[in-house]
Amino acid sequence: MLQVDNKYQTNELENNNVTLIHLAPCPQISPALKERVNLIVPAKKNLEDVALQLSQLRILEGGHQMPLECEARYKIAILVPYRNRFENLCWFLLNLHPFLTKQKLDYTIFIIEQFTEASTKDDGRFNRGKLLNIGYTEALKLSDFDCFFFHDVDLLPMNNGNIYSCPEQPRHLSVSVDKYNNKLPYDQYFGGVVGMSRTHFKLINGFSNIFWGWGGEDDDLYYRTILHKLNITRYPPKVACYHSLSHSKQIVNPHRYKLLQTRFIRFKLDGLNSLNYEIKSIKKLPLYTHILVDLVDRFKDAKYIK
């Protein structure tokens, strides 16, 4: 008798000799809640060896994973803005896949890489917010995700109680990071790792697209969230704790404070509804979906700086 999984039916179809099995919903609380997180060290700094270390997880093409024994409650996209941090990427993939798999989630990891044309004039500034807007937009073309986690590549969760479930209100997850002495740098800090439903992210018009260089885009997101009367939630610090991987410093955005002063006049015009970009490639690789994108509008922030 052929067994066919189906989440809607449980009856036996006698004529076709097929039993349709209804899978129970996965538990809301991870069975691994009390297990200690031990960081996995890459055997070698290349993706082939990382994939080999993770081979027992049976990760699907494009960095997609889903439980076989129960019906996942959420379909989640992990969006990671990226450029020139390959060693961090190896650590991130090697540790995040086992962490999320234990939580019985239907998830996909997206790496959104900022493309730079060697022949063009570019001061090397990174645009984290715009990359995440693009990741959100392109991910929804591939699947109907319920919520999104905006995740820096250098942060690794250290507690299995830090559940990556779809939050009812926007959730700041990286509350306790070792490089910040395991406390918030300031009360309004909303960077590192943030979870938000598809509906809420669309409501606030996503991130700003004009923060080129380090700093400001996460503060701008905080103000957008508060302006729309959403409540930012956090797990306790002992649960929402992260290890920060070392990396070279980014170029600081010298205009970030001036840009934040214009936040109220930009919210409706600067965000998901003003994206301009060129996709260079989208590839479903063994451990993640890779989106290489030219951000096009470099230095578009100039009109807001006076």
C-alpha positions in Angstrom: 0.0 0.0 0.0 1.4 3.4 -1.0 1.6 6.0 1.8 1.0 9.6 0.8 1.4 12.6 3.1 -1.4 15.1 3.1 -2.1 17.7 5.8 -5.8 18.0 5.1 -7.1 14.4 4.9 -6.9 11.2 6.9 -9.3 8.9 5.1 -8.4 5.8 3.1 -9.2 5.9 -0.6 -10.1 2.2 -1.1 -10.5 2.4 -4.9 -6.9 3.6 -5.4 -5.5 1.7 -2.4 -3.9 4.8 -1.0 -3.9 6.1 2.6 -3.6 9.9 3.1 -1.9 10.7 6.3 -2.6 13.8 8.3 0.6 15.1 10.0 0.2 16.6 13.5 1.4 20.2 13.9 5.0 20.4 15.1 5.4 21.4 18.8 5.4 25.2 19.5 8.2 24.7 22.0 11.4 23.1 20.7 12.1 19.5 22.1 15.8 20.7 22.2 14.9 23.6 24.5 17.1 22.5 27.4 20.0 21.3 25.2 23.1 23.3 25.3 24.3 25.0 22.1 27.9 24.0 21.3 29.4 25.9 18.4 30.5 23.8 15.5 33.9 24.7 14.1 34.3 24.5 10.3 36.7 21.7 9.4 37.8 23.7 6.4 36.9 27.2 5.3 35.0 26.1 2.1 31.3 25.5 1.5 31.8 21.9 0.2 33.3 20.8 3.5 30.6 22.7 5.4 27.9 20.9 3.4 29.7 17.6 4.2 29.6 18.4 7.9 25.9 19.0 7.6 25.1 16.0 5.4 23.1 14.2 8.1 20.5 17.0 8.1 19.4 16.3 4.5 19.1 20.0 3.6 17.1 20.6 0.4 18.3 22.6 -2.5 18.5 26.3 -1.8 19.0 26.0 1.9 15.5 24.8 2.5 14.7 22.5 5.4 11.4 21.2 6.8 10.4 18.5 9.3 9.2 15.1 7.9 7.5 13.8 11.1 5.2 16.8 11.7 3.6 19.8 9.9 5.6 23.0 10.4 3.6 25.8 11.9 5.4 28.5 10.0 7.2 29.1 6.7 10.2 31.2 7.4 12.8 33.1 5.4 16.1 33.9 7.0 17.5 36.9 5.1 21.2 37.6 5.4 22.8 40.7 3.9 26.3 39.9 2.7 29.6 41.0 1.2 33.2 39.8 1.7 32.7 37.8 4.9 33.3 34.3 3.6 34.7 32.8 6.8 31.8 34.2 8.8 29.4 32.7 6.2 30.9 29.2 6.7 30.5 29.5 10.5 27.0 30.9 10.1 25.7 28.1 7.8 27.4 25.3 9.8 25.7 26.5 13.1 22.4 27.9 12.0 21.1 24.9 10.1 21.3 22.5 13.0 19.9 25.2 15.4 16.8 25.8 13.2 16.3 22.1 12.3 15.9 21.3 16.0 13.0 23.8 16.1 11.0 21.8 13.5 10.6 24.8 11.2 10.0 25.1 7.5 12.7 27.6 6.7 14.9 28.8 3.8 18.2 30.7 4.2 18.8 33.5 1.7 22.2 35.2 1.3 21.7 38.6 -0.5 25.1 39.7 -1.7 25.9 43.2 -2.8 27.5 43.3 -6.2 30.2 45.8 -7.0 31.4 46.4 -10.6 35.2 46.6 -10.6 35.2 49.3 -13.3 32.7 51.6 -11.5 33.4 54.3 -9.0 32.4 53.0 -5.6 33.5 54.1 -2.1 32.9 50.6 -0.7 29.9 51.4 1.4 27.6 48.6 2.3 23.8 49.0 2.2 22.3 46.5 4.7 18.7 47.9 4.7 18.3 47.8 0.9 19.8 44.3 0.6 17.2 43.1 3.1 14.3 44.8 1.3 15.5 43.0 -1.9 15.7 39.7 -0.1 12.2 40.1 1.2 10.9 41.0 -2.3 12.7 38.2 -4.2 12.0 35.6 -1.5 8.2 36.2 -1.9 8.6 35.5 -5.6 9.9 32.0 -4.8 7.5 31.0 -1.9 4.7 32.3 0.3 6.6 33.0 3.5 4.8 33.9 6.7 7.6 35.8 8.3 11.1 37.0 7.9 14.2 37.0 10.1 16.7 39.8 9.2 20.0 38.2 10.4 23.6 39.4 10.4 26.0 36.8 9.2 28.4 37.3 12.2 25.8 36.4 14.9 25.3 32.8 16.1 22.5 32.0 18.6 23.7 30.3 21.8 20.5 29.1 23.5 18.0 26.6 22.0 15.2 28.5 23.9 15.6 31.3 21.4 12.7 30.2 19.2 12.6 31.5 15.6 8.8 31.2 15.4 6.7 33.8 13.6 6.1 36.6 16.2 2.7 38.2 16.7 4.6 41.5 17.2 8.1 42.4 15.8 10.7 40.6 17.8 14.3 41.7 18.5 16.3 38.5 19.1 19.9 39.6 19.5 19.4 41.1 23.0 22.5 39.7 24.6 25.6 39.8 22.4 29.0 39.0 23.8 30.8 41.8 22.0 28.4 44.2 23.8 29.1 42.6 27.2 25.8 40.7 26.9 23.6 43.7 27.2 21.8 46.1 24.9 24.1 48.9 23.6 21.2 51.3 24.1 17.5 50.9 24.9 16.3 51.5 21.3 18.7 49.1 19.7 17.0 47.1 17.0 19.8 45.6 15.0 21.6 42.2 14.6 18.7 39.8 14.4 15.0 40.9 14.0 11.9 38.8 13.3 8.8 40.3 11.7 5.7 39.0 10.0 5.2 39.6 6.3 2.2 41.8 7.1 4.1 44.0 9.5 7.1 44.5 7.3 4.9 45.6 4.4 3.0 47.9 6.8 6.1 49.8 7.8 7.4 49.9 4.2 10.5 47.8 5.1 13.9 49.3 5.7 15.1 52.6 4.4 17.1 52.3 1.2 19.4 55.3 1.7 21.7 54.3 4.6 25.1 53.6 2.8 27.8 52.5 5.2 27.6 51.1 8.8 24.9 52.4 11.1 21.5 54.0 11.1 19.3 51.7 9.1 18.4 49.6 12.2 17.5 52.8 14.2 15.4 53.9 11.3 13.6 50.6 11.3 12.9 51.0 15.1 11.2 54.4 14.5 9.2 53.0 11.6 8.0 50.1 13.8 7.1 52.5 16.7 5.4 55.0 14.4 3.0 52.3 13.3 2.1 51.5 16.9 3.7 48.0 16.8 5.2 46.6 20.0 8.8 45.4 19.9 9.2 42.2 22.0 12.3 40.6 23.4 13.2 37.3 25.0 15.1 37.5 28.3 18.8 38.2 27.8 19.8 34.7 29.1 17.7 33.2 26.2 18.4 35.7 23.4 22.2 35.4 23.6 24.5 35.4 20.7 28.2 34.9 19.9 29.7 37.5 17.6 32.2 36.4 15.0 35.2 38.6 14.4 35.5 40.5 11.1 36.9 43.6 9.6 35.1 46.9 10.3 32.8 48.4 7.8 33.0 52.0 6.5 30.9 54.1 8.9 28.0 56.2 7.5 29.0 59.8 8.4 25.5 61.1 7.6 23.4 58.6 9.6 22.3 61.1 12.3 21.2 63.7 9.7 19.3 61.0 7.8 17.5 59.9 11.0 16.3 63.4 11.5 14.4 63.1 8.2 12.7 59.9 9.1 9.1 61.2 9.4 9.2 62.7 5.9 10.7 59.5 4.4 8.7 56.6 5.8 6.0 56.6 3.0 8.4 57.3 0.2 11.6 55.4 1.1 11.4 51.6 1.4 9.8 48.7 -0.2 7.9 51.0 -2.6 11.0 52.7 -3.9 13.3 49.8 -4.6 15.5 50.0 -7.7 18.0 47.2 -8.3 19.3 44.8 -10.9 19.5 41.1 -10.2 22.7 39.6 -11.4 21.9 36.0 -10.5 19.7 33.9 -8.3 21.1 30.4 -7.6 19.8 27.6 -5.4 22.9 26.3 -3.8 23.1 23.3 -1.5 23.1 25.3 1.8 21.4 28.6 0.8 19.7 30.5 -2.0 22.2 33.1 -3.3 20.9 36.4 -4.6 23.6 38.6 -6.3 22.3 42.1 -6.8 23.5 45.5 -8.1 22.0 48.1 -5.9 22.2 50.7 -8.7 21.3 53.9 -6.8 24.5 54.7 -5.0 24.6 57.9 -3.0 20.8 58.4 -3.4 20.8 59.8 0.2 22.3 63.1 -0.9 19.0 65.0 -1.2 18.3 64.3 2.5 21.7 65.6 3.7 21.9 69.4 4.1 
